[in-house]
């Protein structure tokens, strides 16, 4: 009798166990995901986020853009508004008038480390300090137009931040947050370190040269009262940008406080008439086509009549018989027109296109602009004559730098670029070149431009012991009424050195300086910039200075 | 009788094994939980340290930025270099070892 009873009990226990195991299997395995999600949904929240954004670095690894963690506190209006004591307590701790809260809106505030402890001591379920990652630009305003900024949507805007958004941004994904019984976020169940980081982007920009360029523009504002200005420094052999400075610039850490127009990168977006600098390109075309040589002479009467108002030289000077070298040295407008007439319409336009004045340079920065210069392409003889000395033709500073670089680089036009490597991997796709004039023509022109600095209008750019080639440019500015403003000019100087083995090319562009001509304003700034680079790169002199 | 004895022995042995394995299992679960908890704590500490390192790096960059160093250098009133002389050394001036 005992034996069957035991068997019955055993069978019952076994059946019960099987039932529970079966039920557990059904709940935990078959429908496990469903119930898990249901439970998680009651106390956790999902948030779309991305891995840490890559850094932007100068050539030698100095930080230009990085990320930092901030402690923040969300202040819910509904919870605080009814409690005057708490509101006052928060004002005291946070040392802030909490205006948004007073106006009936919830707000988020950035906390200092000692404030975190004080907030935690309040022990309130709806006041929990959180952490967030924000973009940080430790150099402040430096190279702000080039770097751009990260907007509120966590998208790069302007400059490198926008152009290299895909490379910089981390992997996107979803992370979960734990919530309190009242629905306030308490803590991350996982952080975004589980997501892959973005790539670091290294620039060709030299920290020291960039800083010096910006300092020189600030000096120009103080001494010459410029309204704005641009300095670009490149390595003419590669097209790599060593500095791209604009004045005024902005602080990308506080971009919300800036006017929209302050984000314009003048170096690649602002069109201007280059003035006499353009004579170098007219001469390059003349030399390359064999229409002139450095010794070719022409007779200057002080003006040229092509219908309409007479084309005259700077300061209404008359020079008489002059060689082509003298044309550049003394910046003779009628001499440039002479070369243009020797070339003829087709050839002049062909070289304008070859040097890239009717297209984008293709620099790896977002928002580059250019002018098709249709008034020139479809223009009359007078328009072409004016263009030969840089009037009536619109270019950007980067176009000018790129084209002038071809003269320094044995006639090879290099595509300018600012990114040297991504996550340590060299960016070779950006490098490209095109032969626009022969090496011989480039050498002849370099020799002529060296004389501009040695003996001509560019003397103030010269540095003893070094052969530098360059050209001044003073251009009038068209005012709102569509005529040239007699009181406002853009004064520029562009040059490179040492001429036998160019290591740098510098463009100085000053808008509205209180100076008579660029030889008084831009040329001395070029000298300072060149001297700094020579010292920084320890470039030995070409000739023994006396 | 012999059957009962050996059955009891098997029972006892099985019970001992079950008990010891259960204790071992509980001990292992405990260790595993403890270690995974420790790993989580260390991960959090690593994250905090990484944040602090980044913060220090940012502060270092800011404090040592040329913009901040310039006023400090100006205060020192250092003598400006007037001229840099380069020595011309030609290859034939050196003797090969």
Interface residues (C-beta under 8 A of the other chain):
Chain A: X62 X63 X66 X67 X68 X69 X131 X136 X138 X139 X140 X142 X191 X193 X207 X208 X211 X215 X535 X538 X540 X541
Chain B: X47 X51 X54 X55 X57 X58 X61 X62 X65 X66 X67 X70 X81 X84 X86 X88
